[in-house]
């Protein structure tokens, strides 16, 4: 069921594709031209007193807004890529942490085994010290 959901979500997500430049339309102007209030349009736009090509006069503030939105979209894309990289790094970190926590620990390195090993070391140490002092006491008659 989880696989079904993942496939469904991945197929529903839109894929952004950068648009390619369009082919020129018939009768369009060959270049962008600035139109200034109170001045005549450039001479190459007028033939026999009428405009010779098709164009759209875009208000300056609207064009500035579109350019600012393009910069904003590029910056948002860069931030999004950084967030994706950070998320992937976190996934790798937690995968490694999970693998290390799920790794099989040899029996002698477990806390319970370490406690028992320590107990046996103490018993052995007490035994060696007791045997040594008993041996010294019995072989020398208590004298050094």
Secondary structure, DSSP 4 states (H G I P E B T S, - for coil): -HHHHHHHHHHHSPPP-PPPPPPPPTTB-SS-----TTSPPPGGGEETTEE-SB-----HHHHHHHHHHHHHHHHHHHHHHHHHHHHHHHHHHHHHHHHHHHSPPPGGGSHHHHHHHHHHHHHHHHHHHHHHHHHHHHHHTT--
